[in-house]
């Protein structure tokens, strides 16, 4: 399921004022695509919004009052972009009708239908709770998505083909793997890779792994990694965090809780991989992933691509699976003959929330326990002061940004073996938009998010000075404000943790 959609459901945000209602049982229509999960409806003319099994997290609009073949249109690549389009336009009506307008007609509709106070409150809630900003050029975004989309791939029920009198299309293409493609489609003229069946299995990082095949392509090697996840662990995680997406009282999580939930999620694991082919190293350049959850509640459907991979490779569907597809360019200009192939797996650091603390002046300190090593460490402030960023640093004529922040340098003793970062718990002030025409300035708390130039909710990057000194000097910056910061900053420690050693596996 789309992560932003999960957060949205837990947030309790009601989109009725911007034209989208959610009900326990949304009605389907003859033109509702097969495998659709309905996200909401407009309440008029049967218009509804959905994702479609087989198209990842893409959001579609469905309007039974239109005529064939214009019942269904893609609106956004994912639910986050769908909400950003709402932030930019204020109502679903502009999005649903965008396919029939040009840019000027779209802008005219927006001018003639300004955002109401009630809608503004909803948009503010979306922006603040989900940390989203408005889409910069909404019509251009929608137009580009729809122009590139292959409408013939949308699967429909028999009712649609009977009423619309169009021939049915198959929903799944032949199994082909391409170097520059992903699970959801392929563009270009390169040939599919040659499948080399391996059926290798190993245990690492608390998971059972299957490497069913690799694919020799003209540009490089593609490897499918299948990570098996115990269904009971998934079920326990869903119960612990109340991941019942149809709940009448969804939970709003703090940043710490969100981070902890991701840490606990057995389907959430990231790694780096590299290959040694005929004693020459190959580095991964890109990849993608799909997941299969056997514990989804009624009404929730796994992505068709995930089920497709499971069926093709004969994986056990009573388990959860995360399937990673990674691409490794050849180290030479010509495709080599594969004589030997070894794989190195290395865990990527995962974020683990730590304690909060405040300091006031140089010399202040804070002692904490590392959650993995259980060793005590002391953070000591070296310098802490007010600073400002020049407004022209942002290179924007549309936004006025806050420029005041607190800069702090500090040491940690003893220096931890794994990375630690400091984050400001306060998200700071939001930018102000220089609005067009008669409104010279307009506060856009509903339509802006803080750009993380200096530490925002996503946090600053720790800077290390003097690698040779015993206590390395680190630096952190607070969020941005329009006025000098008067109160002590509440800092949040975040640990970047690797629990498992890298491992080497022979594939061929």
C-alpha positions as CSV (number, residue, x, y, z in Angstrom):
1,X,0.0,0.0,0.0
2,X,1.1,3.6,-0.7
3,X,2.9,4.9,2.4
4,X,1.4,8.3,2.1
5,X,-2.1,6.8,1.8
6,X,-1.4,4.9,5.0
7,X,-0.4,8.1,6.8
8,X,-3.4,9.9,5.4
9,X,-5.8,7.2,6.8
10,X,-4.2,7.4,10.2
11,X,-4.3,11.2,10.2
12,X,-8.1,11.4,10.3
13,X,-8.1,14.2,7.6
14,X,-11.6,14.6,6.0
15,X,-11.4,15.6,2.4
16,X,-15.2,16.2,2.0
17,X,-14.7,20.0,1.7
18,X,-12.4,19.5,-1.3
19,X,-14.8,17.1,-3.0
20,X,-13.7,13.7,-1.9
21,X,-15.7,11.5,0.5
22,X,-14.8,8.2,2.0
23,X,-17.3,5.5,2.9
24,X,-17.2,2.0,4.2
25,X,-18.6,0.5,1.0
26,X,-18.0,2.6,-2.1
27,X,-20.3,1.6,-5.0
28,X,-18.6,0.3,-8.2
29,X,-19.8,1.2,-11.7
30,X,-19.6,-0.6,-15.0
31,X,-16.5,1.4,-15.9
32,X,-14.7,0.9,-12.5
33,X,-11.5,-0.9,-13.6
34,X,-11.0,-4.5,-12.6
35,X,-8.8,-4.7,-9.5
36,X,-9.6,-1.2,-8.4
37,X,-9.3,-0.1,-4.8
38,X,-11.5,2.9,-4.4
39,X,-9.9,5.8,-2.4
40,X,-12.9,8.1,-2.3
41,X,-15.8,9.5,-4.3
42,X,-16.9,13.0,-5.4
43,X,-20.5,12.4,-4.3
44,X,-21.9,13.5,-7.7
45,X,-22.3,11.7,-11.1
46,X,-20.7,8.5,-9.7
47,X,-17.2,10.1,-9.9
48,X,-14.7,8.2,-7.9
49,X,-10.9,7.9,-7.4
50,X,-9.0,4.7,-7.2
51,X,-5.7,2.8,-7.5
52,X,-5.7,-0.2,-9.9
53,X,-4.0,-3.5,-9.3
54,X,-1.1,-3.7,-11.7
55,X,-0.3,0.0,-11.8
56,X,1.6,0.5,-8.6
57,X,0.5,3.5,-6.5
58,X,-0.9,5.5,-9.4
59,X,-4.2,7.3,-8.7
60,X,-7.0,7.4,-11.3
61,X,-10.3,9.2,-11.7
62,X,-13.4,7.4,-12.9
63,X,-16.4,9.2,-14.3
64,X,-19.4,7.1,-15.5
65,X,-21.0,10.1,-17.0
66,X,-18.3,10.5,-19.6
67,X,-18.4,8.6,-22.9
68,X,-16.1,5.8,-24.0
69,X,-13.1,5.7,-24.0
70,X,-12.9,8.6,-21.6
71,X,-14.2,7.0,-18.4
72,X,-10.9,6.5,-16.6
73,X,-7.9,8.8,-16.5
74,X,-4.6,8.7,-14.5
75,X,-4.3,11.8,-12.2
76,X,-1.1,11.2,-10.2
77,X,1.9,8.9,-10.0
78,X,1.1,8.3,-6.3
79,X,-1.1,9.4,-3.5
80,X,1.3,12.0,-2.3
81,X,1.2,13.7,-5.7
82,X,-2.6,13.4,-5.7
83,X,-2.7,15.4,-2.5
84,X,-0.2,17.9,-3.8
85,X,-2.5,18.5,-6.8
86,X,-5.4,19.1,-4.4
87,X,-3.2,21.6,-2.5
88,X,-2.5,23.4,-5.7
89,X,-6.1,23.4,-7.0
90,X,-8.3,23.4,-3.9
91,X,-10.9,20.9,-5.2
92,X,-11.1,17.6,-7.1
93,X,-13.2,19.1,-9.8
94,X,-10.3,20.7,-11.5
95,X,-8.3,17.5,-11.5
96,X,-11.0,15.3,-12.7
97,X,-11.8,17.5,-15.7
98,X,-8.2,18.4,-16.6
99,X,-8.0,15.9,-19.4
100,X,-10.5,17.8,-21.5
101,X,-8.9,21.3,-21.0
102,X,-5.8,23.1,-22.2
103,X,-3.6,25.1,-19.8
104,X,-5.5,28.4,-20.1
105,X,-8.9,26.7,-19.6
106,X,-7.6,25.0,-16.5
107,X,-6.2,28.3,-15.1
108,X,-9.5,30.0,-15.9
109,X,-11.4,27.4,-13.9
110,X,-9.2,27.9,-10.9
111,X,-9.6,31.6,-11.0
112,X,-13.4,31.3,-11.3
113,X,-13.5,28.8,-8.4
114,X,-11.4,30.2,-5.6
115,X,-10.6,28.3,-2.5
116,X,-13.2,28.7,0.3
117,X,-12.3,29.2,4.0
118,X,-13.5,25.6,4.7
119,X,-11.4,24.2,1.9
120,X,-8.4,26.2,3.1
121,X,-8.7,24.6,6.6
122,X,-8.6,21.2,5.0
123,X,-5.6,22.1,2.8
124,X,-3.8,23.4,5.8
125,X,-4.4,20.2,7.6
126,X,-3.0,18.2,4.7
127,X,0.1,20.3,4.4
128,X,0.8,20.3,8.2
129,X,0.1,16.7,9.0
130,X,1.5,15.1,5.9
131,X,4.4,17.5,5.2
132,X,3.3,18.2,1.6
133,X,3.6,21.2,-0.6
134,X,1.4,22.1,-3.6
135,X,2.3,20.9,-7.1
136,X,4.1,23.6,-8.9
137,X,2.4,23.3,-12.4
138,X,-0.6,21.0,-11.8
139,X,-2.0,21.0,-15.4
140,X,1.4,20.4,-16.9
141,X,2.0,17.5,-14.5
142,X,-1.4,15.9,-15.3
143,X,-1.1,16.5,-19.0
144,X,2.4,14.9,-19.1
145,X,1.2,11.8,-17.1
146,X,-1.9,11.3,-19.3
147,X,0.0,11.9,-22.6
148,X,2.5,9.2,-21.8
149,X,0.0,6.7,-20.4
150,X,-1.1,3.6,-22.3
151,X,-4.9,3.6,-21.8
152,X,-5.2,0.2,-23.5
153,X,-3.6,-1.5,-20.4
154,X,-6.5,-0.5,-18.1
155,X,-8.4,-3.8,-17.2
156,X,-12.2,-3.7,-17.1
157,X,-15.0,-6.0,-16.1
158,X,-17.2,-7.8,-18.6
159,X,-19.9,-5.2,-17.9
160,X,-17.7,-2.5,-19.3
161,X,-17.0,-4.3,-22.5
162,X,-20.7,-5.1,-22.9
163,X,-21.8,-1.5,-22.4
164,X,-18.9,0.3,-24.1
165,X,-18.8,-2.3,-26.9
166,X,-15.0,-2.5,-27.0
167,X,-12.9,-5.7,-27.2
168,X,-11.3,-7.0,-24.0
169,X,-7.6,-6.7,-23.5
170,X,-5.3,-9.0,-21.6
171,X,-4.1,-7.6,-18.3
172,X,-0.6,-9.1,-18.1
173,X,2.1,-9.0,-20.8
174,X,4.6,-11.8,-21.3
175,X,7.3,-12.1,-18.7
176,X,10.3,-10.0,-19.9
177,X,13.0,-8.3,-17.8
178,X,14.8,-5.2,-19.2
179,X,17.8,-3.4,-17.9
180,X,16.3,0.1,-17.8
181,X,12.7,-1.0,-16.8
182,X,10.9,-1.8,-13.6
183,X,8.0,-4.1,-12.5
184,X,5.4,-1.7,-13.9
185,X,6.4,-1.3,-17.5
186,X,9.1,-0.7,-20.1
187,X,9.8,2.0,-22.6
188,X,12.4,1.9,-25.4
189,X,13.6,-0.5,-28.0
190,X,16.2,-2.5,-26.1
191,X,15.7,-6.3,-26.0
192,X,14.7,-8.3,-23.0
193,X,17.4,-9.9,-21.0
194,X,18.2,-13.6,-21.2
195,X,17.0,-15.4,-18.1
196,X,19.6,-17.5,-16.3
197,X,17.9,-19.6,-13.7
198,X,19.8,-19.9,-10.4
199,X,17.3,-20.8,-7.6
200,X,19.9,-19.9,-5.0
201,X,18.7,-19.6,-1.3
202,X,20.5,-18.3,1.8
203,X,19.7,-16.8,5.2
204,X,21.0,-13.4,6.1
205,X,20.0,-10.4,8.4
206,X,17.2,-12.4,10.0
207,X,15.5,-13.2,6.6
208,X,15.4,-16.1,4.2
209,X,16.4,-15.0,0.7
210,X,15.8,-16.5,-2.7
211,X,17.6,-15.5,-5.9
212,X,15.5,-17.3,-8.5
213,X,17.2,-15.9,-11.6
214,X,19.4,-13.2,-13.1
215,X,19.0,-11.6,-16.5
216,X,21.8,-11.0,-18.9
217,X,21.0,-7.8,-20.8
218,X,22.9,-5.8,-23.4
219,X,23.8,-3.1,-20.8
220,X,24.3,-5.2,-17.7
221,X,23.0,-7.9,-15.4
222,X,19.6,-7.7,-13.6
223,X,19.1,-9.6,-10.3
224,X,15.8,-10.4,-8.6
225,X,16.2,-10.6,-4.8
226,X,13.2,-12.2,-3.0
227,X,13.1,-11.6,0.7
228,X,10.7,-13.9,2.6
229,X,8.9,-12.5,5.6
230,X,7.0,-14.5,8.2
231,X,3.3,-13.8,8.1
232,X,3.0,-13.9,11.9
233,X,5.5,-11.1,12.2
234,X,3.6,-9.0,9.7
235,X,0.3,-9.7,11.6
236,X,1.9,-8.8,14.9
237,X,3.2,-5.6,13.5
238,X,-0.2,-4.6,12.1
239,X,-1.9,-5.3,15.4
240,X,0.8,-3.5,17.4
241,X,0.4,-0.3,15.4
242,X,-3.3,-0.7,14.8
243,X,-2.9,-0.8,11.0
244,X,-6.6,-1.3,10.4
245,X,-7.1,1.1,7.5
246,X,-10.9,1.1,7.8
247,X,-10.8,2.1,11.5
248,X,-13.3,4.9,12.4
249,X,-10.7,6.5,14.6
250,X,-7.3,6.5,12.8
251,X,-4.2,7.2,14.8
252,X,-2.1,10.3,14.2
253,X,1.5,9.3,14.8
254,X,4.3,11.5,16.0
255,X,7.5,11.6,14.1
256,X,9.1,9.4,16.7
257,X,6.2,6.9,16.4
258,X,6.4,6.9,12.6
259,X,10.1,6.2,12.7
260,X,9.7,3.5,15.3
261,X,6.9,1.9,13.3
262,X,9.1,1.8,10.2
263,X,11.9,0.3,12.3
264,X,9.5,-2.4,13.6
265,X,8.0,-3.2,10.1
266,X,9.2,-6.6,9.0
267,X,8.6,-5.6,5.3
268,X,10.9,-2.6,5.8
269,X,14.5,-3.5,5.1
270,X,17.1,-1.8,2.9
271,X,20.4,-3.2,1.7
272,X,23.2,-2.5,-0.7
273,X,24.4,-5.2,-3.1
274,X,27.4,-5.6,-5.3
275,X,28.5,-8.4,-7.6
276,X,31.8,-10.0,-8.5
277,X,31.6,-11.3,-12.1
278,X,34.6,-13.4,-13.3
279,X,36.6,-11.7,-10.5
280,X,35.6,-8.2,-11.7
281,X,33.3,-6.0,-9.5
282,X,29.9,-4.7,-10.7
283,X,28.1,-1.9,-8.8
284,X,24.4,-1.4,-8.7
285,X,23.1,1.7,-10.4
286,X,19.3,1.5,-10.0
287,X,16.5,-0.8,-8.9
288,X,12.9,-1.1,-7.8
289,X,10.8,-3.2,-5.4
290,X,7.3,-4.5,-4.8
291,X,5.9,-6.2,-1.7
292,X,3.3,-8.9,-1.1
293,X,1.4,-8.9,2.2
294,X,-0.7,-12.0,2.9
295,X,-2.3,-10.3,5.9
296,X,-4.1,-7.4,4.2
297,X,-7.6,-6.9,5.5
298,X,-10.7,-7.5,3.3
299,X,-11.0,-4.9,0.6
300,X,-7.2,-4.3,0.3
301,X,-5.5,-5.9,-2.7
302,X,-1.8,-6.6,-3.2
303,X,-0.1,-5.1,-6.3
304,X,-0.6,-7.3,-9.3
305,X,3.1,-7.1,-10.1
306,X,4.0,-8.7,-6.7
307,X,1.5,-11.5,-7.2
308,X,2.9,-11.9,-10.8
309,X,6.5,-12.4,-9.5
310,X,5.4,-14.8,-6.8
311,X,3.5,-16.9,-9.3
312,X,6.2,-16.8,-11.9
313,X,9.0,-17.9,-9.5
314,X,6.7,-20.3,-7.5
315,X,7.2,-18.6,-4.2
316,X,5.0,-19.6,-1.2
317,X,2.2,-17.0,-1.0
318,X,1.5,-17.9,2.7
319,X,4.6,-15.7,3.5
320,X,5.1,-12.1,2.9
321,X,7.6,-11.1,0.2
322,X,9.6,-8.1,-0.8
323,X,11.0,-8.5,-4.3
324,X,13.9,-6.2,-5.2
325,X,15.1,-5.9,-8.8
326,X,18.6,-4.4,-9.0
327,X,20.6,-3.5,-12.2
328,X,24.4,-3.8,-12.5
329,X,26.1,-2.4,-15.6
330,X,28.8,-4.5,-17.2
331,X,32.4,-3.5,-16.4
332,X,33.4,-3.8,-20.0
333,X,31.9,-2.6,-23.3
334,X,30.9,-6.1,-24.4
335,X,28.6,-8.5,-22.6
336,X,30.8,-11.1,-20.9
337,X,30.3,-14.9,-20.6
338,X,29.4,-15.6,-17.0
339,X,31.8,-18.1,-15.5
340,X,31.6,-17.1,-11.8
341,X,29.3,-14.8,-9.9
342,X,29.4,-13.9,-6.2
343,X,27.1,-11.5,-4.3
344,X,27.9,-9.2,-1.4
345,X,25.0,-8.0,0.8
346,X,25.4,-5.1,3.1
347,X,22.6,-3.6,5.3
348,X,21.8,0.1,4.9
349,X,21.7,2.1,8.2
350,X,18.1,2.2,9.6
351,X,16.8,5.2,11.6
352,X,16.0,4.6,15.2
353,X,14.4,7.4,17.4
354,X,16.4,8.5,20.5
355,X,15.8,10.8,23.4
356,X,14.9,14.5,23.3
357,X,16.9,17.1,25.2
358,X,17.5,20.9,25.6
359,X,20.8,22.8,26.1
360,X,21.3,26.5,26.7
361,X,24.9,27.4,26.5
362,X,28.5,26.3,25.7
363,X,29.6,23.6,28.2
364,X,26.1,22.2,28.7
365,X,26.0,18.4,28.3
366,X,23.5,15.5,27.9
367,X,24.2,11.8,28.5
368,X,22.4,9.1,26.6
369,X,22.5,5.4,26.1
370,X,23.0,3.9,22.6
371,X,20.1,1.5,22.0
372,X,22.3,-1.1,20.3
373,X,25.6,-1.1,22.1
374,X,24.0,0.0,25.5
375,X,27.1,2.2,26.1
376,X,26.8,5.6,27.7
377,X,27.8,8.7,25.6
378,X,27.9,12.3,26.6
379,X,27.1,15.2,24.2
380,X,28.8,18.4,25.1
381,X,28.0,21.8,23.5
382,X,31.1,23.7,22.3
383,X,29.3,26.7,20.7
384,X,25.7,27.7,20.3
385,X,24.5,30.9,18.6
386,X,22.0,32.7,16.5
387,X,22.6,32.8,12.7
388,X,20.9,34.0,9.6
389,X,20.8,33.0,5.9
390,X,20.7,35.7,3.3
391,X,17.3,35.7,1.5
392,X,19.0,35.5,-1.9
393,X,20.4,32.1,-0.8
394,X,17.1,30.5,-1.7
395,X,17.1,31.8,-5.3
396,X,13.3,32.1,-5.4
397,X,11.0,34.9,-6.6
398,X,7.9,33.0,-5.6
399,X,8.6,32.4,-1.9
400,X,9.9,34.4,1.0
401,X,11.7,32.1,3.4
402,X,12.4,32.4,7.1
403,X,16.1,33.0,7.6
404,X,16.8,32.8,11.4
405,X,18.1,29.7,13.0
406,X,20.3,28.3,15.8
407,X,23.7,26.8,15.0
408,X,25.3,24.4,17.5
409,X,28.7,22.6,17.5
410,X,29.2,19.7,19.9
411,X,31.3,16.7,20.7
412,X,30.2,13.2,21.7
413,X,32.4,11.2,24.1
414,X,33.2,8.5,23.6
415,X,32.6,8.8,19.8
416,X,30.0,6.2,18.8
417,X,30.8,3.5,16.3
418,X,27.7,4.3,14.3
419,X,26.2,7.5,13.0
420,X,24.1,9.8,15.2
421,X,22.2,12.9,14.0
422,X,20.4,15.8,15.7
423,X,17.1,17.1,14.6
424,X,15.0,20.1,15.7
425,X,11.7,18.9,17.1
426,X,10.1,22.2,16.0
427,X,9.4,22.3,12.2
428,X,9.9,26.1,12.2
429,X,8.0,28.7,10.2
430,X,6.6,28.0,6.8
431,X,7.5,30.2,3.8
432,X,5.2,32.9,2.5
433,X,4.2,33.0,-1.1
434,X,4.5,36.1,-3.2
435,X,1.0,35.8,-4.6
436,X,0.0,37.1,-8.1
437,X,-2.2,40.0,-9.0
438,X,-4.1,41.9,-6.4
439,X,-3.0,39.9,-3.3
440,X,0.6,41.1,-3.0
441,X,1.4,38.6,-0.2
442,X,-0.4,35.6,0.9
443,X,0.4,33.3,3.8
444,X,0.2,29.7,2.5
445,X,0.4,27.5,5.6
446,X,-1.9,25.2,3.6
447,X,0.3,25.2,0.5
448,X,3.9,25.2,1.6
449,X,6.4,23.0,3.4
450,X,9.7,24.1,4.8
451,X,12.5,23.5,2.5
452,X,15.2,21.6,4.4
453,X,18.1,23.9,3.6
454,X,18.9,24.0,7.2
455,X,17.6,21.3,9.6
456,X,13.8,20.8,9.2
457,X,11.6,18.0,10.2
458,X,13.7,15.8,8.0
459,X,16.7,17.0,9.9
460,X,20.1,18.4,9.4
461,X,23.2,16.6,8.4
462,X,25.8,16.4,11.0
463,X,29.1,18.0,10.0
464,X,32.4,16.6,11.3
465,X,35.4,18.8,11.8
466,X,39.0,17.6,12.4
467,X,39.1,13.9,11.8
468,X,42.3,13.6,13.8
469,X,41.2,15.1,17.0
470,X,40.1,12.8,19.9
471,X,36.6,14.3,20.2
472,X,35.3,15.1,16.7
473,X,33.5,18.3,16.4
474,X,29.9,18.0,15.0
475,X,27.5,20.7,14.0
476,X,23.7,20.9,13.8
477,X,21.2,23.6,12.8
478,X,17.7,24.3,13.9
479,X,14.7,24.8,11.7
480,X,14.2,28.2,10.2
481,X,12.2,31.1,11.7
482,X,11.2,34.6,10.6
483,X,12.3,36.0,13.9
484,X,15.4,35.3,16.0
485,X,14.9,32.1,18.1
486,X,14.4,33.1,21.7
487,X,13.7,29.7,23.4
488,X,16.0,26.8,23.9
489,X,15.8,24.3,21.0
490,X,14.4,20.9,21.8
491,X,16.7,18.5,20.0
492,X,15.9,15.0,19.0
493,X,18.6,12.3,18.7
494,X,18.3,9.8,15.8
495,X,20.5,6.8,15.6
496,X,21.5,5.3,12.2
497,X,21.9,1.7,13.0
498,X,23.3,-1.4,11.2
499,X,22.6,-4.6,13.0
500,X,24.0,-7.1,10.6
501,X,27.5,-7.7,9.1
502,X,28.0,-7.8,5.4
503,X,28.0,-11.3,3.8
504,X,29.3,-12.9,0.7
505,X,27.3,-15.6,-1.3
506,X,28.3,-17.6,-4.3
507,X,25.7,-17.6,-7.0
508,X,27.5,-19.3,-9.9
